Amino acid sequence: MLILGVDPGTAITGYGLIEQQGQQLRPRAYGVIRTAAGLPLAERLKKIYHGLTHLVAEYRPDAMVVEELFFNKNTRTALTVGQARGVIMLVAALQGIKTAEYTPLQVKMAVVGYGRAEKHQVQEMVRLLLGLEVIPKPDDAADALAIAICHAHSWRNAVRWKGAQQ
């Protein structure tokens, strides 16, 4: 199973593709889609859409996993991240890819085993679980890999599938 984890953002959207074969997890690709600060929001969303569409066409993932939006004190940031999430979900829906969403707490529990784990602990576990020599950079790519790992550890246990059905 190929799982594409996505860490949504309008400036930087992280992605991490892992392959799960039984209990074995292997990294296939990871990185970020960057948008320039001066671009209008619509252009930034378009760049995210095209970047993810390209990744999906190249790798053909079986599932796309997105971090759920948590309450943010900055309403403007929460709204724009929500718009990026919408674009991400649209890419999956248009391609007929199953989607799942996990909260930051669920990701930390699945990857580290502790819901209040610090960011560096999650990143180190991502490195160890995927057999990487170094922690993936930037942080958004490591976060996307963590979301994919969460799904790999959780998908058999009553996953909340949204979108395309098998």
C-alpha positions, 0 to 999 in steps of 0.5 A, a space after each residue: 500500500 502506498 500512503 501519501 501524507 500531506 501537511 497542509 499550509 499555504 506557504 509550505 505544504 509538506 508531503 511524504 509518501 511511504 510504502 507499507 508491506 506488512 509491518 515494513 515501512 519504506 520511504 518513497 518520496 518526501 519534500 515540500 511544495 512552496 509558494 511565494 509570500 507575495 502571490 495571491 491566495 488563489 495562485 498559491 492554492 493553484 500551485 498546491 493543486 498542481 504540485 499534488 496532482 503531479 505527485 499523485 500522477 507519478 506515484 499513484 498512492 492508494 490513500 492520501 492522509 491529511 492532518 486535521 485542522 486544530 483550533 488556531 488562535 490566529 483565525 486568518 491562518 486557520 482559514 487559509 490552512 483550511 483552504 489548502 486542506 480543501 484543495 488537498 482533499 479535492 485532488 484526492 477526490 478527483 483522482 478517486 483516492 481514499 482519504 483519511 484525517 488524523 489529529 495531531 494527538 493521533 499522529 503523536 500517539 501512533 508514531 511516538 506512543 505519547 500524545 504530548 510528544 515534542 516535535 523533535 521526538 516525532 521527527 526522530 521516530 520518523 527517522 527510525 521507523 523509516 530507516 533514514 540516516 537523517 531527520 527529513 527536512 524541512 519540518 513540513 516533510 517530516 510532519 507529512 511522513 509522520 501523518 503517513 506513518 500514523 495511517 499505516 499504523 491505524 488504517 486497519 483499526 476502524 479508519 474514518 475513510 472519506 471519499 472514494 470507496 474500494 
